[in-house]
């Protein structure tokens, strides 16, 4: 009984050791904040004889290996990762020593079916006798078998019958090939989600789904085929959600960080606008809204604490540092003048795609120079 208890304790300890994961963000790795952590992992693995399995982008591998081996000559395995994170898993070498048996069983199973065709070949001893002597002595076995069937159905084994027999076989091949063509396999969403959980959170499960309307500034969206994951910082740890709902990745509320990675700049509400590179609309026309217009009330409430905005400003009068908030047919310019902020109704047309404007979230633009038109 004591011996079983000791073995069970050792097994639990081995499993706990094999599950040690360290998740390093791309920002910490690039800035050098994770150098000490990687060196400490290398020193510990070299002293304990354990293996470090690192999943990260391939172009980071050389730098990661140098930082880990600066702490010690650890046994290191580098694997390609889809996302810009560094996942370090500590493995026990002894845990993989007992894996040859399944490989032998797989090989035995793989070779077993090779003996099955023997009785099938013996089941057709009369096939060569019923066929006419082949006209091509060097014909492959498969060609001879196909040609023998039409020859037996022909009324007479004349040379013309042999010449006409292959025609229907050749004509039937395209139809058979079209029927045998495999359909395009569907994407295994569950497999994609498992891969994203491994790459983004070191294997921890997602917390559930998150609707598009619940996205918050600072969230990061990762895209892998039909799957969209949202990583949000809650306290000191990242939390993963699956995005639920349609979201146009060209919207101006999203900032491109890298391929298939976006940062949320503002909450997603209504139809919104597209980023400058996708916005093909002409210049927008703005005028001071009527006194009882809902758009005027909304802009004054949000940008001027509900107080009326009386002054107007033309597009040619915009200058560096102004911030333009756009609405439906109306826009407000916020300008710092000394120690106070002034608000103006913008009057005239404004091309929000021009280089002199910088989009800063949804319906908000910063004026970068005095030549805005």
N, C-alpha and C positions, 0 to 999 in steps of 0.2 A: 504493500500500500504506500509506504514511504517512497519507494522507488518511482511509482507512478506519479506521485505528487511532485517529486523533483523534476521528472520529465515534463509534466504539464507546465510547471513554472518556467522551465527553460524555453518551452515552445512559445509561451505568451511573451516572454522577454524578447525572443527572436523576432516575433511578429511586430512588437512595438518598435524595435530597432529598425525593422525594414520599412516602417511607415513614416520615418522622419522626413518631412518635406520643408523646404525653404523657398518661399515665393518672393522674388525680387522684381520690382517694376522696372520698365525700360528707362524711366527718368533717373532712378537711383543708380542703375548700372552705368548709364551714359555720363552722369555727373561725377562718378567716382565714390558716391556714398556707400556703395556696396562692396568696395574693395576689401575692407577689413573683414566683412562677413564671409566673403569667398575664401580669403586666406585662412580664416579660422576653420572653415569647413575642410579645406585641404589638409591643415595640420592635424585636425581630429581624425580624419579618415586615414591618414598615413600612420598615425599612432595606433589606431584600432584595427587596421587591416581591412577596413570596409571599402566598398566601392561607391563612387559618386556618379550618378546618372543625371546629366544636365540636358534639359530640353530648352532650346533657344534658337533664334534665327541663325542660319549657317554662317553668315558673315560676322557674327559675334564670337564664333567658336575659338579662334586663335587668342583673342583677348581674354576670354573666360578662362581658358586653360592656363595662360600665363599668370593670372591673378590667383587661381586655386593653387598652382604649384609653387607660388611664392611662399605659401605656408607650409608645404610639405609635398613629397612625391607620392601623391595619392593615386590609386587606380581610378582612372577617369574614363567615362563613356559619354560622348557627345552625340546628341540627337537633334535633328532639324525640328524647329518649332514654327508654327504658323503665325504666332502673335509676338509682339515685341515685349516679351517678358522673359525672365530667367527662372526656370523651375529646377531646383536641385533636390534630388531624392537620394537618400542614404540607403544603400542595400548591403546585406550581409552576403559575402561571397559563398559561405557555406550553404546558404539557402538555395543556390542554384546548382550545387554539386550533384543532387539526386534527380536530375532531369533527363538522363540518357534513356531511361526505360520507356517513357512515352514515345521518344523518337524511334526506338527499335520497333515498337508496336505499330507506329504509323508506316514504317518501311515494310513490315510484314504484311500489313493490310494492303498497301499499295501494290505489292508484287503478287498478292494472291489472285486477283482476277486474270492474270496473264495466262493461267492454265485452263481457263474456261473455254476458249475457242477450240480446243482439241477435239471434243466430241462433235462440234458443229461441222468441222471439216470432214469428219468421217461419215456424216449423215447424208452426203451426196455422192456416193460412189458411182452412180449411173450417169451423172451429168456429162462427163467427157464422152461416154459411149454414144449418147443420143445426138451429139452435135457433129456437124460435118468437119472434116479435117481442116484445121485453120489455114487460111491463105497466107498469114503472116507468122512465120515460126517464132519470131522474137517478140510476140505480143505479150504485154504484162498480164499477170493472172486476173486482175480485175476486169480488164478490157475483154479478155476471152470469156469470162462469165457473163458479162452483159450481152455480148454478141450471140451467145449460144441460145438464149431464150427466144429471140425473134426468128432465128434460123429454124427452130423446131416447129414454129407455127406456119412457116412458108409452105406453099403447095409443092414445091420441088426445089431441091438444093442446087439451083442453077446459079451461075456467077451473078446474074442480074438481081436475083433475090438477095444475095449477100450484099450487093451494093446498095439496095434500097432499104435494107433493114435498119442501118444506123440512123436514118433520117428522123423517124419519130422519136428515137431516144434523145437525139440532139435537140429536137424541138421542145421536148418535155423538160429539159434541164432548166431553162430560165424560170418556168413556172414553179418547179420544185424548189429552186433556189430562193425565189421570192417568198414562198410559203415558209421555208426554213429560216429566213432572215430573222434574227432575234429582235424583239422590240427594245427600244431604249430603256435601260433599267431606271426605275424610279430612285430618287435620292433617299437614302436611309437617314431620315431626320434624327432618329434616336442615336445613331452612330455619330452624326455631326455634333449633336449636343454633348455626347460623352467626350468627344475630342476637344470641344471648346471648354468644358469644365476642367479637363486635364491641363490645358494650356493656360487658362486664365486664373484658375483657383487651386491648382495642384490636386485636382480630383474631387474637391468638395462639390456637393450638389447645389444646383440653383435653388433659390428661395421660392420660385413660382413664376407667374406671369406678371407683366406690368403693361397696362394700357398706354397708348401713345400720349393721351392727355395727361398722364401722371409723370411724364419726363420732366426732369428738373435741370437747371443750369449746372454744369459740371459733370453730368452723366456722360459716360463714354459708350458709344454704340459700336459693336463688332459685328461684321457681316460675313457669313460663310454660306454661300448659296442661298437657299430659302430661309435659313435660320439667322435671326438677329438677336444678339445678346446685349444686355445693358449691364455695365459694371458701375456700381455706385458706392462711394465711400460712406459707410455708416459707422461712426466712431473711428476706431483705429484699423478696421479691417474692411476689405472690399467685399461687396455682396453682389451676387449674380442673379439677374432676372432674364426671362425670355420675353422679348417684346411682342405684344399682342395688338394687332391692328395694322392698317396700311399707313406707311410713312414714305413720302417722297424724299429721297436722300438728297435732292437738289435744293431743298428749302434753305432760305437764308438763315434760319435758326440753327443750322448745323454747320460746323467748321470742319473741313477735311484735315485730319491729322496725318494719315497715311492711307495706303490702299486698304479699303474695306474697314476703315476706322474713322469715326466721327465724334466730335465733342458737341454737346448740346449747349448752345449759348443762351437760349431763352425758351420758355414754355411754348409748346406747340398748340396754337389755337387757330381755329378757322382755316380758311384756304391759304393764307399767308402769301409770301412772294418767293421767287426763286433767287438763288445766288446770281451774282452779276454775270458769270460765264454762261448761265443758262437762260437768263432773262432776255427775251427777244422783243419785249414790248418797247414802243417808242417813248419819248420823253413824257413825263407826267405833267399834267396841268393842275395848278393849285390856285385857289382864290379864297378870300375871306368868306367863311360860311355865314349864312343868315343868322340873325339873333336867336331864333328859336330852333335852329337846326340841331338834331341829335349829335352830329359829329362835332359841332362846336362845344356843346355841353360836355361831351366825353373828353375832348382834348384839354379844355380848361380845368376840368376836375382832376385829370391825371397829371397835368404839367404845371398848373398854376394854383393848386389848392382850391379849385372852384372859383377863383376870382376871374373877372373878365379880362381878356387880352384885347387891348385897343389899338396898338400900333401895328403897322404893316412894313414889310421889307420885300424888295424885289430880288430876283435871283442874282442879278449882277452885283448886288450889294453884299452878298455873302462873303465872309472872310475867314481866314484860318482860325480854327478853334471853335467855330460855330457847330452846333449839333442840331440836325434837322430830324424831326419826328413826323412821319407821314401818316395820313389817314385817307379816307375815301373822299378825294377831291379837295382835301384841306391838309395843310402842313404847318407846323409850329417850329420856329427857330429859337433856340435857347442860346443866349450869348452872355458871356461873362464880361461885365463892364466894371472894372475896379473891384470892389468887394461884394457886388450884388449881381444877380442873374436877371437878365431882361428877356421877355418873351415877345415874339412878333409873329404875325400871320405871314406866311410866305405867299407872294403873288407872282405868277408867271409859270413858265415851263421849266422843268428840271430833269436832266438825264442822269438817273441814279447809277448808270453804268460807267460814267466817265472816271478817269484816273484820279481826279481831284476829290472824289468822295470815297470814303471807306465804310463799308457796311459793318455795323456793330450790333448784331442781333436782328430781330424782326422789326422792320419799319423804322430803323434808327441809322443815321448816317453822320459820320464826322467829316467836316470840311478840312481838307489837308492843305489847300493853298487858296490864294485870292483870285484864281482864274477860273473858278467854277462858273459854268454857264447854265 
